[in-house]
Amino acid sequence: MCLTITIEPFQANAGGLSAIASSMPAALLRFDHERRSWLGRQGPRLRVGCACELLAESADWNAPTHDMTPDAASRLAATLAWITSHYRAPLAVEVVWDGDGIEVEEQVDATALAELARTSRLGTRTRYVVRDYSGPVSA
């Protein structure tokens, strides 16, 4: 079972996400660009199909949150902060075990999402919707 990270526009017909991801600094996570959507519509999304290298040895797929190494958690937080600072339309973000369903949807601002990642508190069955971009421009 792999840890997957998926980011997509929360609004239909929102564009530009692929271009933003293509211009990310090399130190951040690399995403594959896809044209299908898990929100029930066609459109762009970014996906890391296997992000297991971010996980700490203590990670457990039955845990409520993903336990990541400190370096990996910082890298994911920086990646999410960078994307949300450059793509200022609503986004849906999932960091889930491949095949797991979403049980909770939480509204967060960009700063809170980056902090959840930085402190290894991203929920295992949670979709985060980012609508407020009041946070810093970079992590």
C-alpha positions, 0 to 999 in steps of 0.5 A: 500500500502506497502513500499518495498525495493529490492536489486539484482545483476545488472549482470546476474550470480552474486552470493553471495548476500544472504550470504552477507545479512545473515551475516549482523549485527543484528541492520541492516534491515532484508531481505527475500531471493528470487530467482526471479528477477524483471530485467527479469532473475532468480537469487537471490534478497533481499527484505523487503516486508513491510518497512512501519515502516521506514516512517515518519508520513508525508510520502506521496505516491505521493511525489517524495521522501520517508519521513523517520524518522531520525532513520529509515533513518540512519538505512537504510543508514547503511544497504545499506552501509554495503551491498555495502561494502561487495558485490562489484559487481553492484547492483540494489536497489529499495525503492518503493511503492508496485505496483508502476513502475520505471520511472527513473534509476540512476547510483550512487556510494555506498556513494551517495546511503547511503547519499540519504537514510540518508537524506530521498531523495530516489526517489519513482519511482527510481531504483538506480544502484550501480557500483562504490564502492569507498565509506567507508567500513561501514556507 
